[in-house]
């Protein structure tokens, strides 16, 4: 992976499903992690209410046709990290249902999960942050594939009244140091200044069931 950091991929990626009858979906702010078999996995934000993905077998020069995942997410960036000791993957993302997105709650839940099978399935899903008005829920079922799950854009244009204290938790970064995982993300309340927040956990915490998180 390090050898291809400065390489430029051939072509570009876009969401193109059902023979184009759904139009073109955005594939933005990609994050990439190396899998146990040496392939690269790319996750991308989109307006479809799900994370989109693509794979590369040649160090990132060529990528497969974009596919959908079963991971519900608002049109927000995520973080994807490989654990050095095990090769397992860690995902931090804004896990939101289509209904929550339409209400303007698009970045009010920040979730974390681990995958032992190169991103095919995710387990031990935990909630790092939850804004008022959003129901506690570890796993959110993704919506049916659709071209656009629309949410308001900006604080002055809510589609429903946001609860007092509603806060966006987003733009996360993940760092690994020895036996600990460090998670950095932005915290932006509807009123007042924002901040950058750090959370630190032992890596063993990722392997514990959500009830212990």
C-alpha positions in Angstrom: 0.0 0.0 0.0 2.8 2.5 0.9 4.3 1.9 -2.6 1.2 3.3 -4.3 0.6 6.4 -2.1 1.8 8.7 -4.9 0.3 6.9 -7.8 -2.8 8.2 -9.7 -5.6 5.7 -10.5 -6.7 5.3 -14.1 -10.2 6.6 -14.7 -12.6 7.6 -11.9 -15.4 6.0 -9.8 -19.1 6.7 -9.8 -22.3 5.0 -8.6 -24.0 3.5 -11.6 -26.8 1.0 -10.7 -29.7 -0.7 -12.5 -28.2 0.0 -15.9 -28.1 3.7 -15.2 -31.9 4.1 -14.6 -31.1 5.6 -11.2 -28.7 8.2 -12.7 -25.2 8.7 -11.3 -24.6 8.7 -7.6 -21.8 10.6 -6.0 -18.7 8.8 -4.7 -17.0 11.3 -2.5 -14.2 11.5 0.2 -12.9 7.9 -0.3 -11.0 6.1 2.5 -8.9 3.1 1.7 -7.5 0.1 3.8 -5.5 -2.9 2.8 -7.2 -6.3 3.2 -5.7 -9.5 4.5 -5.3 -10.8 1.0 -3.4 -7.7 -0.3 -6.4 -6.1 -2.1 -7.4 -2.6 -1.3 -10.9 -1.7 -0.1 -12.3 1.8 -0.8 -15.3 3.1 1.1 -17.1 6.3 -0.2 -19.8 8.6 1.0 -22.9 8.9 -1.3 -26.4 10.4 -1.4 -27.9 6.9 -1.5 -28.2 6.4 2.2 -25.5 3.8 2.1 -21.7 3.5 2.0 -20.4 2.6 -1.5 -17.4 0.4 -2.1 -14.8 -0.6 -4.7 -11.8 -3.0 -4.7 -8.3 -2.8 -6.3 -6.0 -5.8 -6.9 -3.1 -3.8 -8.3 -2.3 -1.3 -5.6 -4.9 1.2 -6.5 -4.2 1.7 -10.2 -7.5 0.1 -11.3 -10.7 -0.3 -9.3 -13.7 -2.5 -9.7 -17.2 -1.2 -10.6 -18.7 0.6 -7.6 -20.9 -1.6 -5.4 -23.3 -0.9 -2.6 -22.8 -2.0 1.0 -25.5 -2.9 3.6 -24.1 -0.1 5.8 -26.6 2.7 6.4 -25.0 6.2 6.4 -25.9 9.7 5.7 -23.9 11.6 3.0 -21.0 11.9 5.4 -17.3 10.8 5.4 -16.2 7.8 7.3 -13.0 6.4 8.6 -11.6 3.0 7.8 -8.5 1.5 9.5 -6.7 -1.8 9.5 -5.5 -3.1 12.8 -1.8 -4.0 12.4 -1.8 -7.0 14.8 -4.8 -8.9 13.4 -5.5 -7.3 10.0 -9.1 -6.7 11.1 -10.9 -3.5 10.0 -12.3 -0.7 12.1 -15.0 1.6 10.8 -16.2 4.9 12.3 -19.2 6.5 10.5 -22.4 8.4 10.8 -24.9 5.5 10.9 -28.3 7.0 10.1 -31.6 5.7 8.8 -33.3 7.3 5.8 -36.0 8.7 8.1 -33.4 10.2 10.4 -31.6 11.8 7.4 -34.8 13.3 6.1 -35.5 14.8 9.6 -32.1 16.6 9.4 -30.4 14.3 11.9 -27.8 13.2 9.4 -24.7 13.4 11.6 -26.2 13.0 15.0 -25.1 9.4 15.6 -21.4 8.3 15.4 -20.8 4.6 15.4 -17.8 2.3 15.5 -17.6 -1.4 14.5 -15.0 -4.1 13.7 -14.8 -6.6 10.8 -12.9 -9.8 10.9 -13.7 -10.8 7.3 -12.4 -7.9 5.2 -15.5 -5.8 5.5 -18.0 -8.4 4.5 -19.7 -8.2 7.9 -19.4 -5.9 10.8 -19.8 -6.7 14.5 -19.7 -5.3 18.0 -21.3 -2.1 16.7 -21.2 0.6 19.4 -22.4 4.2 19.6 -19.7 6.7 20.3 -22.0 9.8 20.3 -25.7 10.3 20.1 -27.6 13.6 19.8 -30.9 14.3 21.6 -33.9 13.2 19.6 -32.3 10.1 18.1 -33.2 6.7 19.3 -30.4 4.5 20.7 -29.8 1.8 18.2 -26.6 -0.3 17.6 -27.3 -1.4 14.0 -29.4 0.6 11.5 -30.9 -1.3 8.5 -30.0 0.4 5.3 -32.7 1.9 3.1 -33.7 0.3 -0.3 -31.3 1.5 -3.0 -32.3 4.9 -4.1 -30.6 7.7 -5.9 -31.1 10.3 -3.2 -31.9 10.3 0.5 -32.2 14.0 0.9 -31.5 15.9 4.1 -31.3 19.6 4.8 -28.0 21.3 4.2 -26.9 23.8 6.8 -28.2 25.0 10.2 -30.7 27.5 8.8 -32.6 25.0 6.6 -33.9 22.1 8.8 -36.7 20.0 7.5 -38.0 19.4 11.0 -37.4 21.2 14.3 -34.1 19.9 15.8 -34.1 19.0 19.5 -32.3 21.3 21.9 -28.7 20.4 22.2 -28.6 18.7 18.8 -25.0 18.2 17.7 -23.2 16.9 14.6 -20.4 14.4 15.3 -18.4 14.0 12.1 -15.1 14.0 10.2 -13.4 11.3 12.2 -9.8 10.1 12.1 -8.5 6.8 13.6 -5.0 6.2 14.9 -3.5 3.1 16.4 -0.6 3.1 18.9 0.5 -0.2 20.5 -2.6 -1.6 22.2 -4.8 1.5 22.0 -7.1 3.1 19.4 -7.4 6.9 19.3 -10.5 8.4 17.6 -10.6 12.1 16.7 -13.7 13.9 15.4 -15.4 17.3 15.2 -18.2 18.2 17.5 -20.5 21.0 16.2 -23.6 21.9 18.2 -26.4 23.9 16.6 -25.6 26.8 19.0 -22.2 27.8 20.2 -18.7 27.0 19.1 -17.5 23.6 17.9 -14.6 21.6 19.2 -12.4 18.7 18.4 -12.9 15.6 20.6 -10.5 12.7 21.3 -11.6 9.3 22.6 -9.1 6.6 23.6 -9.9 2.9 24.1 -7.9 -0.3 24.4 -8.0 -2.3 21.1 -9.5 -5.2 23.1 -12.6 -3.0 23.6 -13.4 -3.3 19.9 -13.8 -7.1 20.3 -16.3 -6.8 23.2 -20.1 -7.0 22.5 -21.9 -3.7 22.3 -23.6 -4.3 25.7 -20.2 -3.9 27.3 -19.3 -0.7 25.3 
